């Protein structure tokens, strides 16, 4: 699904209106679907809804939503700001025909009624501004939102000392299209913004909903279909991956397959200080569905790693006290030649020793000499060593675009900039790097960015603290490698497969399943104490969930 900005969204709405899907019809659908999404989460019989209605189309959506909630049997009240109904405001008339009670902010002296209504409500619906934010929130609206925030805090303060924390629940906040004060283009967040627990947006998600700090105010995001065809979106716009799209990209699992059918992965990983990295990477590659996983590890740590994993084969390589030696590259290349592996992952836990950099250089220089070199995935210390090789993208040749999986610090080292500069424009940085390096770039972090050399770019729709723990990067790299191997094996059976696109698809699918696995762990565990291995073990479930979504 494409991400759009406010200008693109307005143009899409105009096009829809000109094509017969009128603004009134889209508003009716937006409000009705908002009510449906609300009722899916909050049964009408149990909830009291207070709908904040602004002056523009967002307020119109709110009126339709309030009417639909009322018709479903919910208790609904309206709180109006700058909404001056006239004879053409049919949605206002329909609300009044139903006798839905309302209060005007302009006549609520001291916002006394507002405080009482917030205290009585269990769900607050924000339909004040939506994408209409264009300047800082000031005046009555600023005071109004401040009073709501204060009232929400007061609603739980009285119970906090009498009940356990998990039993103290304040009213839920739901935003229609956008939380008021969130810039749909930049993600800038007005200090007066009321953060939402749930946001119901229309037709397409907005760029600002996936850009911090605004992304923190969105909560769960639901995209409602108001009749604007997806194919109308700008082909060059950002994509955000969804379950159905991921399901359509999953490599096939024929029932008569064998381990060769599902690809062979070689993982060059680990060092004396990082013996867990190869275990996590191999575990993820196997859990994502690869048919065979081989671990190339320094001889010194072979016994340690082998004692912790039972599904991988091994290629112990010469080392110096657990650090890699350049001649180990020769043995690895020979194994790749003999066994025709479908993916090569290098970097997890390699360490920073000088001999390790020489090992990597020799490997990359000679990889192209193989008759059928496997696609390359570079992670962690593989990237840190790459950053010390001037213009590496000109020096080394690859049969298909390599996949690089940096976190922001590694990306900064690769580019010779600061981490802050990377984080200020994650999309732009990833897109430019992918084009210059002729590589697929997976810039990790909240809303991981996946960029391809041809300019294609996808945001991963997850920001989960469960993934903010050591080793989850190794799990991601292993998952991507396992998918690359499956695509490559599939291509051997189907010569029409686009190998270059497969690298990008593997990165998009791998990032999505990895993050979904993190969500599954987070939902079934505590918010802290989650380990990388827990995420790896949820990969089969994540794959199954997106399969069922199709």
Protein Blocks (a to p, Z undefined) as FASTA:
>chain_A
ZZddfklmmmmmmmmmmnopafklmmmmmmmmmmmmmmmmmcfklpccdddddfblmlmm
mmmmmmmmmmnopacddddehiacdfklmmlmmmmmnopacddfklmghhlmmmmmmmmp
mbdcdffkmmmbcbdcehjllmmmmmmmmmmmmmmmmmmmmpcfklpccdddddehiagh
iafklopacfklccdfbdcdehiacfklmccfklmmnmpaddddehiafklpcfkbccdd
dfklmmmmpccddfkbcfklnopadddeddfklmmlmmmmmmmmmmnopabdcddddfkl
mmmmmmmockbccdddddeehiacfklmmmmmmmmmmnopabdcehihnbjafklmmmmm
mmmmmmmmpmbdcddddehjlmmmmmmmghkllmpccfbdcdddddfklmmmmnopafkl
mmmmmmlmmmmmmmmnopacddedehiadddfkopacddfbdcfklmcghjlmmmmmmmm
mmmmmmmmmmmmmmkbcfklmmmmmmmmmmmmmmmmmmmmmmmmcfehpafklmmmmmmm
mmmmmmmmZZ
